[in-house]
Amino acid sequence: MIPEIPNGGDLLTTVAVSLVILVAFAIIWIGVRRIRSDDPFR
């Protein structure tokens, strides 16, 4: 899923892609928690 780093110049891009994937996963997980529970934060 994450492309290999041929040189240090693409490190920022790889980190950015990783963060986007993690944020998207977190949003989906929170959404599932909201659906399965009336108030998952209590």
PDB file of N, CA, C and O in Angstrom:
ATOM      1  N   MET A   1       0.846  -1.199   0.000  1.00  0.00           N
ATOM      2  CA  MET A   1       0.000   0.000   0.000  1.00  0.00           C
ATOM      3  C   MET A   1       0.878   1.244   0.000  1.00  0.00           C
ATOM      4  O   MET A   1       0.627   2.186  -0.752  1.00  0.00           O
ATOM      5  N   ILE A   2       1.904   1.248   0.842  1.00  0.00           N
ATOM      6  CA  ILE A   2       2.814   2.394   0.905  1.00  0.00           C
ATOM      7  C   ILE A   2       3.980   2.151  -0.052  1.00  0.00           C
ATOM      8  O   ILE A   2       4.664   1.133   0.055  1.00  0.00           O
ATOM      9  N   PRO A   3       4.212   3.069  -0.980  1.00  0.00           N
ATOM     10  CA  PRO A   3       5.304   2.884  -1.944  1.00  0.00           C
ATOM     11  C   PRO A   3       6.666   2.924  -1.272  1.00  0.00           C
ATOM     12  O   PRO A   3       6.839   3.554  -0.228  1.00  0.00           O
ATOM     13  N   GLU A   4       7.635   2.244  -1.882  1.00  0.00           N
ATOM     14  CA  GLU A   4       8.981   2.239  -1.323  1.00  0.00           C
ATOM     15  C   GLU A   4       9.636   3.596  -1.535  1.00  0.00           C
ATOM     16  O   GLU A   4       9.222   4.365  -2.402  1.00  0.00           O
ATOM     17  N   ILE A   5      10.658   3.885  -0.740  1.00  0.00           N
ATOM     18  CA  ILE A   5      11.326   5.181  -0.817  1.00  0.00           C
ATOM     19  C   ILE A   5      12.643   5.023  -1.574  1.00  0.00           C
ATOM     20  O   ILE A   5      13.619   4.538  -1.001  1.00  0.00           O
ATOM     21  N   PRO A   6      12.695   5.423  -2.852  1.00  0.00           N
ATOM     22  CA  PRO A   6      13.927   5.317  -3.631  1.00  0.00           C
ATOM     23  C   PRO A   6      14.990   6.288  -3.132  1.00  0.00           C
ATOM     24  O   PRO A   6      16.187   6.024  -3.253  1.00  0.00           O
ATOM     25  N   ASN A   7      14.546   7.420  -2.567  1.00  0.00           N
ATOM     26  CA  ASN A   7      15.503   8.389  -2.028  1.00  0.00           C
ATOM     27  C   ASN A   7      14.829   9.198  -0.931  1.00  0.00           C
ATOM     28  O   ASN A   7      13.619   9.083  -0.734  1.00  0.00           O
ATOM     29  N   GLY A   8      15.594  10.012  -0.215  1.00  0.00           N
ATOM     30  CA  GLY A   8      15.052  10.769   0.911  1.00  0.00           C
ATOM     31  C   GLY A   8      14.029  11.808   0.486  1.00  0.00           C
ATOM     32  O   GLY A   8      13.252  12.279   1.317  1.00  0.00           O
ATOM     33  N   GLY A   9      14.011  12.180  -0.801  1.00  0.00           N
ATOM     34  CA  GLY A   9      13.112  13.234  -1.260  1.00  0.00           C
ATOM     35  C   GLY A   9      11.649  12.827  -1.200  1.00  0.00           C
ATOM     36  O   GLY A   9      10.769  13.681  -1.093  1.00  0.00           O
ATOM     37  N   ASP A  10      11.384  11.518  -1.267  1.00  0.00           N
ATOM     38  CA  ASP A  10       9.996  11.060  -1.261  1.00  0.00           C
ATOM     39  C   ASP A  10       9.521  10.690   0.142  1.00  0.00           C
ATOM     40  O   ASP A  10       8.405  10.197   0.312  1.00  0.00           O
ATOM     41  N   LEU A  11      10.358  10.924   1.137  1.00  0.00           N
ATOM     42  CA  LEU A  11       9.987  10.553   2.500  1.00  0.00           C
ATOM     43  C   LEU A  11       8.750  11.324   2.945  1.00  0.00           C
ATOM     44  O   LEU A  11       7.836  10.750   3.538  1.00  0.00           O
ATOM     45  N   LEU A  12       8.720  12.632   2.657  1.00  0.00           N
ATOM     46  CA  LEU A  12       7.580  13.452   3.077  1.00  0.00           C
ATOM     47  C   LEU A  12       6.291  12.944   2.446  1.00  0.00           C
ATOM     48  O   LEU A  12       5.254  12.874   3.106  1.00  0.00           O
ATOM     49  N   THR A  13       6.358  12.591   1.169  1.00  0.00           N
ATOM     50  CA  THR A  13       5.164  12.087   0.475  1.00  0.00           C
ATOM     51  C   THR A  13       4.687  10.787   1.107  1.00  0.00           C
ATOM     52  O   THR A  13       3.488  10.590   1.303  1.00  0.00           O
ATOM     53  N   THR A  14       5.621   9.906   1.424  1.00  0.00           N
ATOM     54  CA  THR A  14       5.252   8.623   2.032  1.00  0.00           C
ATOM     55  C   THR A  14       4.601   8.838   3.393  1.00  0.00           C
ATOM     56  O   THR A  14       3.605   8.194   3.720  1.00  0.00           O
ATOM     57  N   VAL A  15       5.170   9.748   4.187  1.00  0.00           N
ATOM     58  CA  VAL A  15       4.599  10.042   5.507  1.00  0.00           C
ATOM     59  C   VAL A  15       3.206  10.633   5.352  1.00  0.00           C
ATOM     60  O   VAL A  15       2.294  10.279   6.099  1.00  0.00           O
ATOM     61  N   ALA A  16       3.035  11.537   4.381  1.00  0.00           N
ATOM     62  CA  ALA A  16       1.729  12.165   4.165  1.00  0.00           C
ATOM     63  C   ALA A  16       0.685  11.113   3.799  1.00  0.00           C
ATOM     64  O   ALA A  16      -0.432  11.137   4.316  1.00  0.00           O
ATOM     65  N   VAL A  17       1.049  10.190   2.910  1.00  0.00           N
ATOM     66  CA  VAL A  17       0.120   9.127   2.511  1.00  0.00           C
ATOM     67  C   VAL A  17      -0.237   8.267   3.715  1.00  0.00           C
ATOM     68  O   VAL A  17      -1.396   7.893   3.892  1.00  0.00           O
ATOM     69  N   SER A  18       0.752   7.954   4.541  1.00  0.00           N
ATOM     70  CA  SER A  18       0.505   7.127   5.723  1.00  0.00           C
ATOM     71  C   SER A  18      -0.455   7.829   6.673  1.00  0.00           C
ATOM     72  O   SER A  18      -1.367   7.202   7.213  1.00  0.00           O
ATOM     73  N   LEU A  19      -0.255   9.134   6.881  1.00  0.00           N
ATOM     74  CA  LEU A  19      -1.126   9.885   7.785  1.00  0.00           C
ATOM     75  C   LEU A  19      -2.548   9.917   7.244  1.00  0.00           C
ATOM     76  O   LEU A  19      -3.503   9.768   8.006  1.00  0.00           O
ATOM     77  N   VAL A  20      -2.699  10.109   5.937  1.00  0.00           N
ATOM     78  CA  VAL A  20      -4.041  10.144   5.341  1.00  0.00           C
ATOM     79  C   VAL A  20      -4.752   8.816   5.561  1.00  0.00           C
ATOM     80  O   VAL A  20      -5.940   8.787   5.882  1.00  0.00           O
ATOM     81  N   ILE A  21      -4.015   7.711   5.386  1.00  0.00           N
ATOM     82  CA  ILE A  21      -4.614   6.385   5.576  1.00  0.00           C
ATOM     83  C   ILE A  21      -5.025   6.196   7.034  1.00  0.00           C
ATOM     84  O   ILE A  21      -6.111   5.688   7.313  1.00  0.00           O
ATOM     85  N   LEU A  22      -4.160   6.604   7.966  1.00  0.00           N
ATOM     86  CA  LEU A  22      -4.469   6.441   9.385  1.00  0.00           C
ATOM     87  C   LEU A  22      -5.674   7.281   9.782  1.00  0.00           C
ATOM     88  O   LEU A  22      -6.543   6.816  10.520  1.00  0.00           O
ATOM     89  N   VAL A  23      -5.730   8.528   9.289  1.00  0.00           N
ATOM     90  CA  VAL A  23      -6.856   9.411   9.620  1.00  0.00           C
ATOM     91  C   VAL A  23      -8.155   8.837   9.064  1.00  0.00           C
ATOM     92  O   VAL A  23      -9.184   8.843   9.739  1.00  0.00           O
ATOM     93  N   ALA A  24      -8.101   8.343   7.832  1.00  0.00           N
ATOM     94  CA  ALA A  24      -9.301   7.767   7.222  1.00  0.00           C
ATOM     95  C   ALA A  24      -9.773   6.560   8.031  1.00  0.00           C
ATOM     96  O   ALA A  24     -10.972   6.397   8.260  1.00  0.00           O
ATOM     97  N   PHE A  25      -8.841   5.717   8.463  1.00  0.00           N
ATOM     98  CA  PHE A  25      -9.194   4.540   9.254  1.00  0.00           C
ATOM     99  C   PHE A  25      -9.816   4.953  10.585  1.00  0.00           C
ATOM    100  O   PHE A  25     -10.786   4.345  11.038  1.00  0.00           O
ATOM    101  N   ALA A  26      -9.250   5.996  11.215  1.00  0.00           N
ATOM    102  CA  ALA A  26      -9.775   6.475  12.497  1.00  0.00           C
ATOM    103  C   ALA A  26     -11.202   6.998  12.326  1.00  0.00           C
ATOM    104  O   ALA A  26     -12.065   6.731  13.162  1.00  0.00           O
ATOM    105  N   ILE A  27     -11.452   7.739  11.247  1.00  0.00           N
ATOM    106  CA  ILE A  27     -12.792   8.286  11.012  1.00  0.00           C
ATOM    107  C   ILE A  27     -13.796   7.153  10.816  1.00  0.00           C
ATOM    108  O   ILE A  27     -14.906   7.202  11.345  1.00  0.00           O
ATOM    109  N   ILE A  28     -13.401   6.136  10.054  1.00  0.00           N
ATOM    110  CA  ILE A  28     -14.295   4.996   9.821  1.00  0.00           C
ATOM    111  C   ILE A  28     -14.559   4.267  11.132  1.00  0.00           C
ATOM    112  O   ILE A  28     -15.696   3.881  11.404  1.00  0.00           O
ATOM    113  N   TRP A  29     -13.507   4.070  11.964  1.00  0.00           N
ATOM    114  CA  TRP A  29     -13.674   3.352  13.229  1.00  0.00           C
ATOM    115  C   TRP A  29     -14.611   4.107  14.158  1.00  0.00           C
ATOM    116  O   TRP A  29     -15.473   3.506  14.799  1.00  0.00           O
ATOM    117  N   ILE A  30     -14.441   5.444  14.233  1.00  0.00           N
ATOM    118  CA  ILE A  30     -15.318   6.259  15.083  1.00  0.00           C
ATOM    119  C   ILE A  30     -16.751   6.189  14.552  1.00  0.00           C
ATOM    120  O   ILE A  30     -17.704   6.128  15.329  1.00  0.00           O
ATOM    121  N   GLY A  31     -16.898   6.198  13.215  1.00  0.00           N
ATOM    122  CA  GLY A  31     -18.235   6.113  12.635  1.00  0.00           C
ATOM    123  C   GLY A  31     -18.911   4.803  13.009  1.00  0.00           C
ATOM    124  O   GLY A  31     -20.104   4.786  13.315  1.00  0.00           O
ATOM    125  N   VAL A  32     -18.162   3.708  12.988  1.00  0.00           N
ATOM    126  CA  VAL A  32     -18.725   2.408  13.360  1.00  0.00           C
ATOM    127  C   VAL A  32     -19.123   2.416  14.826  1.00  0.00           C
ATOM    128  O   VAL A  32     -20.171   1.882  15.189  1.00  0.00           O
ATOM    129  N   ARG A  33     -18.296   3.016  15.670  1.00  0.00           N
ATOM    130  CA  ARG A  33     -18.617   3.084  17.096  1.00  0.00           C
ATOM    131  C   ARG A  33     -19.894   3.884  17.313  1.00  0.00           C
ATOM    132  O   ARG A  33     -20.718   3.522  18.154  1.00  0.00           O
ATOM    133  N   ARG A  34     -20.067   4.975  16.559  1.00  0.00           N
ATOM    134  CA  ARG A  34     -21.272   5.806  16.698  1.00  0.00           C
ATOM    135  C   ARG A  34     -22.504   5.013  16.281  1.00  0.00           C
ATOM    136  O   ARG A  34     -23.564   5.142  16.893  1.00  0.00           O
ATOM    137  N   ILE A  35     -22.368   4.186  15.232  1.00  0.00           N
ATOM    138  CA  ILE A  35     -23.515   3.423  14.742  1.00  0.00           C
ATOM    139  C   ILE A  35     -23.890   2.330  15.748  1.00  0.00           C
ATOM    140  O   ILE A  35     -25.073   2.082  15.982  1.00  0.00           O
ATOM    141  N   ARG A  36     -22.896   1.684  16.337  1.00  0.00           N
ATOM    142  CA  ARG A  36     -23.170   0.562  17.235  1.00  0.00           C
ATOM    143  C   ARG A  36     -23.555   1.017  18.637  1.00  0.00           C
ATOM    144  O   ARG A  36     -24.106   0.232  19.409  1.00  0.00           O
ATOM    145  N   SER A  37     -23.274   2.272  18.977  1.00  0.00           N
ATOM    146  CA  SER A  37     -23.597   2.760  20.315  1.00  0.00           C
ATOM    147  C   SER A  37     -24.236   4.138  20.214  1.00  0.00           C
ATOM    148  O   SER A  37     -23.888   4.926  19.334  1.00  0.00           O
ATOM    149  N   ASP A  38     -25.167   4.428  21.112  1.00  0.00           N
ATOM    150  CA  ASP A  38     -25.825   5.733  21.079  1.00  0.00           C
ATOM    151  C   ASP A  38     -24.820   6.835  21.382  1.00  0.00           C
ATOM    152  O   ASP A  38     -24.820   7.877  20.727  1.00  0.00           O
ATOM    153  N   ASP A  39     -23.965   6.606  22.372  1.00  0.00           N
ATOM    154  CA  ASP A  39     -22.972   7.617  22.744  1.00  0.00           C
ATOM    155  C   ASP A  39     -21.698   6.918  23.209  1.00  0.00           C
ATOM    156  O   ASP A  39     -21.537   6.665  24.404  1.00  0.00           O
ATOM    157  N   PRO A  40     -20.786   6.600  22.282  1.00  0.00           N
ATOM    158  CA  PRO A  40     -19.578   5.835  22.625  1.00  0.00           C
ATOM    159  C   PRO A  40     -18.597   6.616  23.485  1.00  0.00           C
ATOM    160  O   PRO A  40     -17.630   6.047  23.990  1.00  0.00           O
ATOM    161  N   PHE A  41     -18.839   7.937  23.661  1.00  0.00           N
ATOM    162  CA  PHE A  41     -17.866   8.737  24.407  1.00  0.00           C
ATOM    163  C   PHE A  41     -18.235   8.852  25.876  1.00  0.00           C
ATOM    164  O   PHE A  41     -17.521   9.505  26.637  1.00  0.00           O
ATOM    165  N   ARG A  42     -19.356   8.219  26.301  1.00  0.00           N
ATOM    166  CA  ARG A  42     -19.723   8.270  27.712  1.00  0.00           C
ATOM    167  C   ARG A  42     -19.280   7.000  28.418  1.00  0.00           C
ATOM    168  O   ARG A  42     -19.501   6.853  29.620  1.00  0.00           O
TER     169      ARG A  42
END
